[in-house]
Amino acid sequence: MVPRGSWGRTWLVVAVIVAALVVRYELFLRAHGYRPSVKDDEYAWSWERMRAADGSQRTVAWLGASRIMLAFAPEAFTQTLPDWKYVQLAIDGTTPIGSLLDLAADPDFRGVVIFDISELGFQREHWSEQDKHIATYRRRWREVGAMLERWLATNVQSRLALTATRTMYLTGIALRTGSWPAPPYLTTYADRTRFADYAIADVPRLRKSRVALVHEWVLTMRDPKAWLDDALALEPAIAAIEARGGRVVYVRMPTCDERWDAEEKMTPKAQFWDVLATRTRAVTVHFKDYPQLAKFPCPDTSHIDSKDGPEFTRAFLEILRARGVFDRR
């Protein structure tokens, strides 16, 4: 017969051993360059989307895709605009038209929209790419359990590197190669801001894949007039945000080298972006028009290195400040 209390002591010993193994594995991962990183999904986006609906004219919603996510530096934002709040609503690999329309329809959003978009993104067939995230946000109160689970997971994932790894997968690679795999070059934080460390990335592979995408898109591009019609269809949404005291800024983020060369051949700036700039209500910023934005290299041809993010963010915000974007009515 097991003595009274022995099971309790046994479970305590097991718990201590497990905790020690977890701590040791966490320290091992950290020593190999792994860092906590949050899983980014539609529920994480919904938490940030709620923060945008605060009725404040001093909220800046960052819309777009990976370019604005990797270039945006929260610390530089806070230093430059200490009385303002940022909300990161960009979604990797998508066009942000849906989010712009969603904010335009929300009477509780009264702030500034930073709208990262390339020429291709204005075409109507791309307008629905963020619909899954928007639908999740709109039904959030009917999915309280899922939202709470995401909140709890975010708090754990933002503190433990081991939650951002697949242990068995990494172990298998280590056994085959004889060395522990390099950590991911992307890190996502609890507020959905993201950091890319290209010093540990497979840059040649990334460059090849980014340029290949441009050549695939050539077949989908419309003529300048049809493209402009699609872009100008967003004017009522911009007007709705402005009517509440907000502003919308279209920004063409930096691309470089063969990526930019291919894009300029496909959608010449003079025939596309520059024409839109004369017709839209939005403030427009094209990186080629500002040496302080165009100077940054793009390791993979499509994104600036996040190490340059603070300088880029400050330069970009100063351009907008000079153009009156942050003047409150």
N, C-alpha and C positions, 0 to 999 in steps of 0.2 A: 504493500500500500504506500502511495506517495505521501510523504509527510505534508501536513498542512502548511501552506505558504511556499512550498518548494516550486510550484508552478509559477507563482508570481516572480520569484527570484530568477527562474529560468528565462521567462519572457523579458525580464529586465536586462539580463546578460545578452540575450539575442538583440534587443533594441540597441544596446550600447555598441555591439559589434557591427550591426548594420550602419548605425550612425557614423562610426569610425571609418567604415569602408566608403561611405558616401563622401565624407569630408576628404578622405585621401584621394579619391577619384577626382573630386572637384579641384583639389590643389594640383593634381597631376595634369588635368586639362589646362588649367590656368598657366602652369609652367610651360606648356606647349603652345601658348598663344591663343587658346580658346577663351571666348568671352561670353557672358550672358547675352542672349538675343531672343527677342519676343517673336512668337509666331504671328504673322500679320494676316488677318482674315477679315471677313465682312463684319464680324462682331467687334473686333478691335476698332475698325473704321467707324462703326456706329457710336461707340463711346466718344470718339473725337468729334463726330458730327453733332452730337448733343451739345458739346461745348461751344460750337459755333452759333447755336441758337440762343444767344444770351441777351439780345436786344441792345448790345453795345456797338457804338460806332468806332470803337477802338479795338476791334477784333479783326485779325488778318487771317483769312482762310487761304491756304496754299493748295491749289488744285493742279492736277497734271499727272505725270507719271514719274518714272525713276529719275529723270534728269533733275527735276526740282527737288526730289527727295534727297539725292546725293549732294546737291550743291547747297542746300539750305543748312545753315549753322545756327541752332537755337541761341547759343551764347551771344553771337554777334547780333542777332535780332534784338535780344533783351538789352544789350549795351547801346544799340542805336536808337531803339524805340522803347525806353524803359516803362512808359505808361501804357503800352499796348500788349495785347495777348495774341499769340500765334496758335493756329490749329492746323495740323498737317493732315490734309485730306487727299493728297495725291495717292494714286493706286498704280502700282507697277504694271507696265505693259498695257495700259488702257488710255483712251482719250477721255478728257474730263467734261465733255458736253453735258452729260447727264447730271453731274454734280452742280454745274452752273445753273441749269434749269431748276434743279431742286432748291438751291439757295434763293433763286429769284422768286420762287413760289412760297418761300417761308417768311412770313411777316416778322419773325423774331431774329432774322439775320439782317443786320444793318451796317455791316462792316465793309472791309476791303477784300476783294477777290484778286489773288494773284493767279493768273490762268496760264499755266505752262502748256503750250501747244505747238506742234509743228504744222506745216501746211496741210499735210495729209489728213490730220485729225479733224479738220472742218467738214470733211465729206460726210454726208448723212448716214451712210452705212456704218459709220463708227460711233454714232451718237449713243447707242445702247450698251456700250462696253462696260459701263459702271452700274448698270441697272440692278444687278444682284446685290451690290452693297447698299444701294438706295432702298431697295425693297426690304432688306433686313432692318435698316434704320426705321422705316415707317411702321414695321410690325414689332418693334422692339419690346413694347409693353405686353405683347402677347407671347413673348419668348423670354420671360424673366429668368428662367432657369439657365438658358443658354447665355444670356448676357452676364449673369452672375458668375457662371463658370468661366467665361472669358476674362472677367475682372480678376478672379482668383488666379487663373493661369498666368495672366500678365504679371501679377505681383510675384509669382514664383519664378517665371521665366526671366524676368528682369534682374534676378539676383543669383541664379545658378547657371553656370556654363553647361553643366551636364544635361540640362533640359533642352539644350539647343543641338544635341548630338545624338547620333544613332550608335550606341555603344557596340553592338554586334557587328554593324557594318564597318565601323572604324577598326575594330579588332581584326576583322577578316582581312582588311587592307594591310594592316600592320604585319600579320602573319605571312601574307604573300610577298610583301616588299621588304620586310625586315626593318621598317621604320614607321613611326606614327605619322599619319597623314597631316598635311598642313591645314590650319584652321580655315573656315570660310572667310572670304574677304569682305563679306557684307555683314553688318551688325544692325539690328533693328531695336530701337529703344521703346520704353513703355508708352511714350507719346507719339509713336509711329515715325519719329524722325529716324534717319538711317545714315550710316557711315560706311563708306567703301574704302578699303585699304588696298590700293592696286599694287603695293609692294609685295603682297603675298598672293596676287591673282595670276592666273594663266593669261597674261595680256595678249600674246599672239592669237590664242584661240578666240578670245573675246573680240578682238579687232576683226578677225575673219567673219565671225557670225554677225556682227553689227553691220558690216558693209554688205554682206549677202542679203540682209533684209531689205535694204534700199532697192536693190535690183529687182526683188520680188514685187515691190510696191509700184514700180514703174507702170506695170500693166493696169493698175487700178486708178491711176490719176486722171482727173477730168481736165478739160480745157479751162483756162483762167476765168472765163465768164461764168461757166456752170459752178466752178469752185467758189467764186465770189458770191453767187446767189445763195449757196449753202451757208457761207460764213455770215452773210448779212441777215439770214433768218434768225440769228441770235440777238439781234438788236432789241426786240421787245423785252427779253430777259435782262439785258444790261440796263435798259430804261427803268425796269421795275426795281432793281437794286439801287439805282441812282435816286429814284423817287423817295426812298427811305433814308437817304443821306449817305449811301454807300458808294463805292467806286469799283470798277472792273479794270484790271490791267492785263492785256495780252502780252505775254513775253515769249519770244523765240529764244530758247536756251542755246548755249554754245554746242556746236559739233565741229569736228576738226578733220583735217587731212583728207583722205580719200572719201570719207563719209560726207563731209561738207561738199566736196567736189561733185559727188554723185547727186546730192540733193539739189545743188544749185543748177545742175543740168536738167533735172526733172521738174523742179518748181522754181524757176528763176525769181530771185527776190524782187526784182524790178517789176515783174509781171504779176506776182502773187501778193506777198506781204506788203510791199510798198503801196499797192493799190488799195488793199484793205485798210491800211493806216489812214488813208484820206477819206474813207467812207464810214468807218465805225465810230460809235460813241465812246468806245473803250480807249483808254490810254494804251499806246503800243510801244513796246521796247524790243528791238531786234538787236541781238548781241553784236552784229557787224557794224551797227551804228555807234557803238560805244567802245573805244579802245580799252577802257578799264574792265570791260566784260569779255572782249574778244581775245585778250592776251593769255587766257588760261589754256593750258594744254588739255587734251582729252586722251587719257591713256588707251582707251578702247575705241576712240574716234567719236563716241556718242555721249560720254559723260565726263564732266570734270572730276578730278580727284577730290574726295571729301576733305583732304588736308588743305585744299585751297578754298574750302567752303566758307570759312570766316571772312576772308578777304573778299570773296565774291558777294556774299550776303551784304556786307557793309557797303560795297560799291553799288550794288543794285538798289538798296534802300535809299542811298543818298541821291541816286538818279530820280527815284520816285518822289523823294522829299522835295527836290528842286523843281519837280513838275507839279507840285501841289497836291499829290495824291493823299497825303496825310493831313491836309488842312481840313479842319472840321467846320461844318457849316453852322 
